[in-house]
Amino acid sequence: MSKNTTQTTRQLLTTPGKGHTTMLTSFRRNGIGVSTPVGVVASNGKLYFMTAADTWKVKRLAHNPRVTIAPGTYNGKVLGPAIEGTARRLYGEELKQIRDLLRVGVVGHFFGFIFDWRNPGEKTAAYEISLEAEGVEHKLTPSTLP
């Protein structure tokens, strides 16, 4: 990205069919954000990622679906501004479709195979992230906490 703005971040992350490493921030019950690098793929303006079902981010997302997402590296370095969004866990047929979607290229197929081997069936959680509309300000206040 030549100019780091939320608009260029949104364009980068929502490019269909291309995987990106991002910094996903989910929020604890007390409102403190915890950032984790995840690999996401875009489709139809939404972002998708998989993780092991027993991770803390899954537990945080069960209590508060609000997230921020920013381009980043797997070492945890943020490369651009964050965008607000809402995460929704996928089940059943949607989960199967997203597993296939996340296998982008040879590397995606390889890591998908390893991930499925380590986290078969219900040990995998897949999420869809709907990004907030541009220009919408969302502030976390004690009244918005679940």
BALO-68110 format. One line per 2 residues: number of its first residue (from 1); for each residue z, x, y of N, C-alpha, C, O. Coordinates in nm, 4 decimals, padded with zeros to 6 digits. Atoms other than C-alpha are relative to their C-alpha. Layout:
<recs>
NUM) Z/X/Y/Z/X/Y/Z/X/Y/Z/X/Y | ... .
</recs>
This chain:
<recs>
1) 00.0000/00.0852/-00.1173/00.0000/00.0000/00.0000/00.0000/00.0894/00.1231/00.0852/00.1770/00.1377 | 00.0068/-00.0814/-00.1199/-00.1020/00.1479/00.3299/00.1008/-00.0457/00.1043/00.1561/00.0369/00.1768 .
3) -00.0947/00.0539/-00.0960/00.1177/-00.0798/00.5387/00.0982/-00.0881/-00.0767/00.0586/-00.1881/-00.1368 | -00.1007/00.0718/00.0768/00.4435/-00.2029/00.3873/00.0472/-00.1242/00.0728/00.1376/-00.1172/00.1561 .
5) -00.0429/00.1281/-00.0544/00.4733/-00.5681/00.4838/00.0192/-00.0953/-00.1167/-00.0268/-00.0687/-00.2278 | -00.0177/00.0970/00.1071/00.5788/-00.8723/00.2855/-00.1339/-00.0591/-00.0440/-00.1504/-00.0946/-00.1607 .
7) 00.1314/00.0545/00.0361/00.2185/-00.9966/00.2971/-00.0738/00.0953/-00.0939/-00.1315/00.0505/-00.1929 | 00.0675/-00.0944/00.0894/00.0776/-00.6764/00.1425/00.0742/00.0111/-00.1324/00.0118/00.0305/-00.2368 .
9) -00.0776/00.0005/00.1243/00.3621/-00.6777/-00.1112/-00.0379/-00.1207/-00.0843/-00.0591/-00.1086/-00.2049 | 00.0381/00.1226/00.0711/00.2777/-01.0367/-00.2037/-00.1403/00.0143/-00.0610/-00.1619/-00.0242/-00.1759 .
11) 00.1359/-00.0180/00.0503/-00.0931/-00.9493/-00.2388/-00.0024/00.0967/-00.1180/-00.0714/00.0728/-00.2171 | -00.0056/-00.0980/00.1083/-00.0149/-00.6458/-00.4541/00.0568/-00.0608/-00.1269/-00.0023/-00.0477/-00.2341 .
13) -00.0684/00.0514/00.1184/00.2246/-00.8245/-00.6880/-00.0709/-00.1179/-00.0645/-00.0596/-00.1373/-00.1856 | 00.0646/00.1194/00.0564/00.0160/-01.1412/-00.7309/-00.1446/00.0243/-00.0418/-00.2172/-00.0713/-00.0690 .
15) 00.1331/-00.0306/00.0517/-00.3052/-00.9602/-00.8301/-00.0025/-00.0368/-00.1476/00.0711/00.0224/-00.2265 | -00.0031/00.0479/00.1381/-00.3882/-01.1422/-01.1552/-00.0467/00.1058/-00.1000/-00.1370/00.1850/-00.0730 .
17) 00.0413/-00.0851/00.1097/-00.4111/-00.9531/-01.4815/00.0395/00.1456/00.0107/00.0002/00.2259/-00.0739 | -00.0406/-00.1386/-00.0168/-00.2555/-00.6331/-01.3539/00.1522/00.0074/-00.0043/00.2208/-00.0703/00.0621 .
19) -00.1438/-00.0169/00.0102/00.0928/-00.5146/-01.4473/00.0539/00.0901/00.1097/-00.0139/00.1826/00.1544 | -00.0658/-00.0794/-00.1036/00.3345/-00.3728/-01.1912/00.1452/00.0237/-00.0382/00.2091/-00.0595/-00.1026 .
21) -00.1426/-00.0256/00.0110/00.6719/-00.2096/-01.1996/00.0637/-00.0485/00.1293/00.0190/-00.0137/00.2386 | -00.0656/00.0568/-00.1173/00.9049/-00.3946/-00.9662/00.1505/00.0159/-00.0117/00.2049/00.0385/-00.1198 .
23) -00.1465/00.0034/-00.0033/01.2665/-00.3947/-00.8611/00.0407/-00.1463/00.0142/00.0202/-00.2076/00.1189 | -00.0483/00.1378/00.0018/01.4129/-00.7333/-00.9542/00.1477/00.0012/00.0366/00.2274/00.0706/-00.0265 .
25) -00.1405/00.0122/-00.0381/01.7374/-00.8210/-00.7776/00.0470/-00.1402/-00.0349/-00.0031/-00.2393/00.0184 | -00.0651/00.1265/00.0332/01.9465/-01.0944/-00.9362/00.1409/00.0068/00.0579/00.1905/00.1145/00.0910 .
27) -00.1246/00.0071/-00.0755/02.2754/-01.2107/-00.7911/00.1173/-00.0455/-00.0857/00.1079/-00.1420/-00.1616 | -00.1241/00.0356/00.0681/02.6269/-01.2199/-00.9305/00.0561/-00.1282/00.0608/00.0073/-00.1756/00.1634 .
29) -00.0619/00.1231/-00.0496/02.8464/-01.5263/-00.8832/00.0597/00.0175/00.1391/00.0674/-00.0784/00.2160 | -00.0587/-00.0248/-00.1320/03.0071/-01.3614/-00.5793/-00.1065/00.0324/00.1051/-00.0723/00.0621/00.2196 .
31) 00.1085/-00.0208/-00.0950/02.6641/-01.3133/-00.4159/-00.0507/00.1422/00.0106/-00.1479/00.1666/00.0820 | 00.0446/-00.1391/-00.0048/02.6311/-00.9372/-00.4689/-00.1245/00.0155/-00.0867/-00.1270/-00.0281/-00.2018 .
33) 00.1254/-00.0213/00.0711/02.2774/-00.8375/-00.5699/00.0048/00.1237/-00.0881/00.0653/00.2248/-00.0523 | 00.0114/-00.1117/00.0934/02.2056/-00.6115/-00.8681/-00.1482/00.0185/-00.0293/-00.2141/-00.0732/-00.0784 .
35) 00.1430/-00.0273/00.0186/01.8619/-00.4469/-00.8858/-00.0265/00.0676/-00.1334/00.0501/00.1531/-00.1779 | 00.0407/-00.0535/00.1281/01.6846/-00.3656/-01.2103/-00.1519/00.0153/-00.0004/-00.2224/-00.0762/00.0423 .
37) 00.1453/-00.0115/00.0113/01.3353/-00.2257/-01.2690/-00.0516/-00.0824/-00.1182/00.0041/-00.0760/-00.2278 | 00.0651/00.0774/00.1063/01.1127/-00.4621/-01.4712/-00.1512/00.0089/00.0186/-00.2004/00.0307/00.1293 .
39) 00.1457/00.0071/-00.0063/00.7445/-00.4773/-01.5549/-00.0416/-00.1452/00.0112/00.0016/-00.2282/-00.0688 | 00.0453/00.1378/-00.0196/00.5742/-00.7924/-01.4260/-00.1524/-00.0064/-00.0047/-00.2220/00.0914/00.0226 .
41) 00.1426/00.0307/-00.0029/00.2304/-00.9474/-01.4632/-00.0161/-00.1310/00.0748/00.0644/-00.2227/00.0584 | 00.0244/00.1214/-00.0784/00.0862/-01.2088/-01.2279/-00.1048/-00.0873/-00.0676/-00.1978/-00.0385/-00.1319 .
43) 00.0972/00.0976/00.0462/-00.0977/-01.5243/-01.3252/00.0214/-00.1278/00.0798/00.1333/-00.1785/00.0871 | -00.0053/00.1240/-00.0773/-00.1775/-01.8284/-01.1081/00.1054/00.0036/00.1106/00.1729/-00.0964/00.1352 .
45) -00.0922/-00.0110/-00.1124/00.0345/-01.6990/-00.8186/00.1461/00.0146/-00.0371/00.2322/00.0145/00.0509 | -00.1375/-00.0172/00.0454/00.3481/-01.6547/-01.0294/00.0114/00.1317/-00.0749/-00.0880/00.1843/-00.1248 .
47) -00.0257/-00.1262/00.0684/00.5064/-01.3440/-01.1803/00.0764/-00.0267/-00.1286/00.1573/-00.1193/-00.1360 | -00.0636/00.0178/00.1303/00.6203/-01.3071/-01.5402/00.0551/00.1326/-00.0496/-00.0063/00.2374/-00.0298 .
49) -00.0560/-00.1192/00.0628/00.8487/-01.0603/-01.7179/00.0824/-00.0389/-00.1219/00.1266/-00.1530/-00.1354 | -00.0833/00.0192/00.1184/01.0343/-01.0203/-02.0474/00.1145/00.0993/00.0035/00.1037/00.2069/00.0624 .
51) -00.1159/-00.0879/00.0119/01.3739/-00.8704/-02.1194/00.0769/-00.0397/-00.1254/00.0559/-00.1479/-00.1803 | -00.0863/00.0345/00.1129/01.6239/-00.8590/-02.4016/00.0936/-00.1129/00.0440/00.1425/-00.1131/00.1570 .
53) -00.0770/00.1202/-00.0350/01.8188/-01.1870/-02.4113/00.1488/00.0258/00.0199/00.2189/-00.0611/00.0718 | -00.1434/-00.0261/-00.0142/02.1611/-01.0191/-02.4166/00.0326/00.0902/00.1194/00.1416/00.1471/00.1253 .
55) -00.0243/-00.0856/-00.1163/02.1263/-00.8299/-02.0871/00.0788/-00.0753/00.1074/00.0840/-00.1983/00.1082 | -00.0760/00.0610/-00.1090/02.3420/-00.8896/-01.7808/-00.0905/-00.0765/00.0950/-00.0474/-00.1762/00.1529 .
57) 00.0879/00.0730/-00.0931/02.0380/-00.9949/-01.5749/-00.0268/-00.1408/-00.0511/-00.0394/-00.2336/00.0288 | 00.0191/00.1340/00.0575/01.9832/-01.2874/-01.8150/00.1217/-00.0871/00.0305/00.1081/-00.2050/00.0631 .
59) -00.1223/00.0752/-00.0285/02.3449/-01.3910/-01.7670/00.0089/-00.0361/00.1478/00.0503/-00.1466/00.1827 | -00.0020/00.0294/-00.1439/02.3165/-01.3623/-01.3874/-00.1019/-00.1084/00.0339/-00.0726/-00.1977/00.1135 .
61) 00.1042/00.0996/-00.0290/01.9912/-01.5638/-01.3838/00.0367/-00.1383/-00.0531/-00.0097/-00.2388/00.0008 | -00.0450/00.1299/00.0512/02.1537/-01.8388/-01.5907/00.0901/-00.0706/00.1010/00.0928/-00.1936/00.1069 .
63) -00.0903/00.0574/-00.0997/02.4079/-01.8889/-01.3106/-00.0644/-00.0177/00.1364/-00.0280/-00.1086/00.2110 | 00.0636/00.0053/-00.1310/02.1837/-01.8252/-01.0097/-00.1459/00.0447/-00.0144/-00.1710/00.1642/-00.0304 .
65) 00.1403/-00.0364/00.0205/01.8010/-01.8360/-01.0394/-00.0653/00.0699/00.1192/-00.1809/00.1114/00.1100 | 00.0557/-00.0664/-00.1183/01.7513/-01.6861/-00.6910/-00.0160/00.1486/-00.0272/00.0754/00.2126/-00.0793 .
67) 00.0276/-00.1424/00.0171/01.5912/-01.3394/-00.7002/-00.0744/00.0526/00.1216/-00.1297/-00.0238/00.2007 | 00.0939/-00.0666/-00.0889/01.4226/-01.0891/-00.4764/-00.0758/00.0988/-00.0863/-00.0233/00.1510/-00.1847 .
69) 00.0832/-00.0905/00.0774/01.1393/-00.8749/-00.6017/-00.0777/00.0895/00.0959/-00.1311/00.0428/00.1965 | 00.0680/-00.0976/-00.0845/00.9879/-00.5587/-00.4535/-00.0721/00.0997/-00.0894/-00.0257/00.1279/-00.1999 .
71) 00.0664/-00.1032/00.0792/00.7371/-00.3021/-00.5765/00.0928/00.1197/-00.0148/00.1671/00.1531/00.0775 | -00.0890/-00.1127/00.0224/00.9147/-00.0053/-00.7295/-00.0448/00.0849/-00.1169/-00.1553/00.0692/-00.1688 .
73) 00.0255/-00.0875/00.1142/00.9321/00.2573/-01.0011/00.1053/-00.0266/-00.1068/00.2081/-00.0883/-00.0792 | -00.0989/00.0166/00.1065/01.1106/00.2608/-01.3362/00.1228/00.0865/00.0222/00.2235/00.0695/-00.0465 .
75) -00.1179/-00.0801/-00.0359/01.3445/00.5200/-01.1832/00.0876/-00.0706/00.1016/00.1942/-00.0198/00.1364 | -00.0818/00.0773/-00.0927/01.4714/00.2548/-00.9397/-00.0341/00.0192/00.1460/00.0389/-00.0290/00.2326 .
77) 00.0395/-00.0208/-00.1393/01.2893/00.3635/-00.6244/-00.0805/-00.1203/00.0492/-00.1779/-00.1605/-00.0145 | 00.0699/00.1139/-00.0589/01.1796/00.0724/-00.4037/-00.1146/00.0526/00.0859/-00.0953/00.1441/00.1659 .
79) 00.1190/-00.0471/-00.0702/00.8258/00.1142/-00.2642/-00.0498/-00.0942/00.1084/-00.1519/-00.0659/00.1712 | 00.0436/00.0952/-00.1013/00.8006/-00.1855/-00.0307/00.1058/-00.1050/00.0247/00.2111/-00.1044/-00.0391 .
81) -00.0978/00.1046/-00.0321/00.9763/-00.4862/00.1195/00.0143/-00.1016/-00.1135/-00.0773/-00.1215/-00.1933 | -00.0290/00.0991/00.1035/01.1358/-00.7500/-00.1024/-00.0459/-00.1391/00.0422/-00.0515/-00.1716/00.1608 .
83) 00.0423/00.1389/-00.0195/01.0154/-01.1080/-00.1401/00.0967/-00.0892/-00.0771/00.1336/-00.0581/-00.1903 | -00.0892/00.0969/00.0642/01.2420/-01.4039/-00.2206/-00.0760/-00.0801/-00.1048/-00.1960/-00.1041/-00.0913 .
85) 00.0610/00.0828/00.1025/01.1760/-01.6077/-00.5320/00.1052/-00.0701/-00.0830/00.2254/-00.0526/-00.0630 | -00.0861/00.0733/00.0923/01.3190/-01.8311/-00.8013/-00.0478/00.0265/-00.1413/-00.1666/00.0128/-00.1705 .
87) 00.0344/-00.0300/00.1391/01.3286/-01.7365/-01.1700/00.0307/-00.1194/-00.0886/00.1290/-00.1907/-00.0682 | -00.0189/00.1087/00.0972/01.2922/-01.9846/-01.4543/-00.0256/00.0561/-00.1388/-00.1304/00.1158/-00.1635 .
89) 00.0161/-00.0492/00.1368/01.3464/-01.8982/-01.8215/-00.0983/-00.0877/-00.0749/-00.0996/-00.2098/-00.0594 | 00.1031/00.0702/00.0757/01.0626/-01.9916/-02.0536/00.0400/-00.0095/-00.1472/00.1032/00.0807/-00.2022 .
91) -00.0316/00.0250/00.1400/01.0958/-02.1372/-02.4025/-00.1242/-00.0501/-00.0727/-00.2227/-00.0885/-00.0096 | 00.1024/00.0612/00.0838/00.8746/-02.2479/-02.6914/-00.1400/00.0537/00.0219/-00.1630/00.1746/00.0187 .
93) 00.1409/-00.0359/-00.0151/00.5009/-02.2497/-02.6322/-00.0238/00.0867/00.1236/-00.1068/00.1776/00.1205 | 00.0134/-00.0832/-00.1206/00.5357/-02.1073/-02.2801/00.0384/00.1446/-00.0292/-00.0272/00.2372/00.0184 .
95) -00.0440/-00.1342/00.0362/00.7233/-01.8090/-02.4230/-00.1084/00.0734/-00.0776/-00.1343/00.1908/-00.0511 | 00.1074/-00.0625/00.0778/00.4437/-01.7404/-02.6739/-00.1175/00.0389/00.0893/-00.1739/00.1471/00.0734 .
97) 00.1104/-00.0292/-00.0904/00.1784/-01.7595/-02.4006/00.0307/00.1199/00.0887/-00.0567/00.2033/00.1126 | -00.0378/-00.1098/-00.0898/00.3688/-01.5206/-02.1737/00.0084/00.1307/-00.0765/-00.0278/00.2351/-00.0222 .
99) 00.0006/-00.1232/00.0807/00.4228/-01.2688/-02.4546/-00.1415/00.0566/-00.0084/-00.1609/00.1775/00.0039 | 00.1398/-00.0452/00.0062/00.0433/-01.2535/-02.4898/-00.0486/00.0484/00.1369/-00.1203/00.1480/00.1454 .
101) 00.0417/-00.0372/-00.1351/-00.0087/-01.2374/-02.1120/00.0527/00.1378/00.0389/-00.0158/00.2139/00.1072 | -00.0624/-00.1265/-00.0382/00.2283/-00.9412/-02.0786/-00.0579/00.1205/-00.0740/-00.0271/00.2345/-00.0390 .
103) 00.0635/-00.1094/00.0721/00.0259/-00.7340/-02.3236/-00.1324/00.0348/00.0678/-00.2399/-00.0053/00.0231 | 00.1163/-00.0386/-00.0792/-00.2117/-00.5847/-02.0673/-00.0393/00.1420/-00.0385/00.0395/00.2353/-00.0228 .
105) 00.0504/-00.1331/00.0335/-00.4218/-00.2939/-02.1891/00.0663/00.0599/-00.1230/00.1495/-00.0038/-00.1876 | -00.0512/-00.0705/00.1163/-00.3423/-00.0405/-02.4598/00.1500/00.0258/00.0138/00.2258/00.0070/-00.0814 .
107) -00.1421/-00.0278/-00.0231/-00.0084/00.0556/-02.3054/00.0830/-00.1274/-00.0146/00.1910/-00.1248/-00.0736 | -00.0706/00.1267/00.0123/00.0948/-00.3105/-02.2783/00.0136/-00.0447/-00.1438/00.1183/-00.0960/-00.1832 .
109) -00.0072/00.0358/00.1414/00.0098/-00.3720/-02.6433/00.0999/00.0892/-00.0739/00.1760/00.0409/-00.1578 | -00.0924/-00.0921/00.0654/00.2021/-00.0623/-02.7519/00.1445/-00.0370/00.0315/00.2262/-00.0521/-00.0593 .
111) -00.1374/00.0331/-00.0372/00.5160/-00.1472/-02.5526/00.0375/-00.1407/-00.0445/00.1540/-00.1664/-00.0747 | -00.0260/00.1336/00.0518/00.4824/-00.5137/-02.6537/00.0405/00.0031/-00.1459/00.1316/-00.0685/-00.1874 .
113) -00.0340/-00.0157/00.1414/00.4887/-00.4112/-03.0196/00.1411/00.0558/-00.0156/00.2197/00.0048/-00.0954 | -00.1336/-00.0604/00.0058/00.7957/-00.1899/-02.9644/00.1061/-00.1012/00.0439/00.2111/-00.1126/-00.0193 .
115) -00.0953/00.0987/-00.0510/00.9697/-00.4629/-02.7617/00.0256/-00.1088/-00.1043/00.1404/-00.1464/-00.1277 | -00.0157/00.1039/00.1027/00.9036/-00.7269/-03.0321/00.0754/00.0519/-00.1217/00.1511/-00.0224/-00.1842 .
117) -00.0693/-00.0592/00.1137/01.0284/-00.4903/-03.3012/00.1496/00.0102/00.0279/00.2315/-00.0166/-00.0600 | -00.1408/-00.0145/-00.0376/01.3547/-00.4264/-03.1117/00.0661/-00.1327/00.0348/00.1874/-00.1462/00.0194 .
119) -00.0546/00.1286/-00.0468/01.3983/-00.7865/-02.9832/-00.0803/-00.1159/-00.0580/-00.1499/-00.1850/00.0163 | 00.0817/00.1064/00.0602/01.2444/-01.0318/-03.2324/00.0491/-00.1398/00.0373/00.1681/-00.1619/00.0597 .
121) -00.0319/00.1417/-00.0180/01.2311/-01.4066/-03.1711/00.0896/-00.0334/00.1167/00.0558/-00.0061/00.2319 | -00.0930/00.0476/-00.1027/01.5289/-01.5471/-02.9817/00.0736/00.1132/00.0724/00.1499/00.0870/00.1654 .
123) -00.0627/-00.1127/-00.0685/01.6437/-01.1977/-02.8815/-00.0788/00.0402/00.1244/-00.0424/00.1349/00.1940 | 00.0834/-00.0264/-00.1169/01.3733/-01.2039/-02.6130/00.0111/-00.1151/00.0986/00.0067/-00.2319/00.0598 .
125) 00.0010/00.0998/-00.1071/01.3979/-01.3853/-02.2798/-00.1200/00.0310/00.0897/-00.1394/00.1452/00.1312 | 00.1143/-00.0152/-00.0912/01.0850/-01.4398/-02.0699/00.0241/-00.0898/00.1204/00.0775/-00.2001/00.1081 .
127) -00.0237/00.0723/-00.1247/01.0923/-01.5525/-01.7082/-00.1272/-00.0123/00.0815/-00.2151/00.0739/00.0780 | 00.1044/00.0251/-00.0985/00.8538/-01.7006/-01.4542/00.0667/00.0052/00.1365/00.1694/-00.0590/00.1585 .
129) -00.0538/-00.0083/-00.1353/00.9156/-01.6104/-01.0904/-00.0966/-00.0683/00.0944/-00.2126/-00.0286/00.1059 | 00.0769/00.0671/-00.1044/00.7906/-01.8490/-00.8240/00.0424/00.0607/00.1329/00.1601/00.0562/00.1687 .
131) -00.0311/-00.0631/-00.1271/00.7695/-01.6688/-00.4915/00.0145/-00.1046/00.1089/-00.0555/-00.2060/00.1091 | -00.0193/00.0888/-00.1145/00.8957/-01.8364/-00.1746/-00.1255/00.0026/00.0866/-00.1970/00.1027/00.0903 .
133) 00.1120/00.0060/-00.0928/00.6322/-01.9489/00.0735/00.0216/00.1009/00.1113/00.1354/00.1281/00.1498 | -00.0126/-00.0976/-00.1081/00.5578/-01.6949/00.3448/00.0633/-00.0653/00.1216/00.0343/-00.1803/00.1544 .
135) -00.0641/00.0485/-00.1218/00.7718/-01.7337/00.6542/00.1249/-00.0817/-00.0237/00.1898/-00.1231/00.0724 | -00.1205/00.0770/00.0298/01.0533/-01.9175/00.4741/00.1183/00.0955/-00.0029/00.1179/00.1937/-00.0772 .
137) -00.1217/-00.0801/-00.0028/01.3925/-01.7703/00.5533/00.1009/-00.0649/-00.0932/00.1302/-00.1838/-00.0805 | -00.1004/00.0504/00.0933/01.6464/-01.8087/00.2740/00.1190/00.0939/00.0042/00.1087/00.2108/-00.0330 .
139) -00.1195/-00.0825/-00.0083/01.9953/-01.6832/00.3310/00.1034/-00.0540/-00.0978/00.1237/-00.1748/-00.1096 | -00.1034/00.0370/00.0934/02.2667/-01.6818/00.0703/00.1319/-00.0186/00.0751/00.1826/00.0741/00.1382 .
141) -00.1285/00.0304/-00.0610/02.5802/-01.8493/00.1986/00.0926/-00.0527/-00.1087/00.0451/-00.0925/-00.2151 | -00.0915/00.0513/00.1021/02.8936/-01.9544/00.0114/-00.0320/-00.1429/-00.0427/-00.0038/-00.1803/-00.1565 .
143) 00.0332/00.1380/00.0358/02.7702/-02.3156/00.0214/-00.1212/-00.0079/-00.0910/-00.1407/-00.1102/-00.1566 | 00.1170/00.0035/00.0865/02.4478/-02.2208/-00.1628/00.0276/00.0608/-00.1357/-00.0580/00.0553/-00.2240 .
145) -00.0351/-00.0567/00.1292/02.6293/-02.0449/-00.4469/00.0279/-00.1134/-00.0980/00.0861/-00.2151/-00.0605 | -00.0251/00.1050/00.0992/02.6403/-02.2460/-00.7711/00.1462/-00.0124/-00.0344/00.1833/-00.0963/-00.1165 .
</recs>
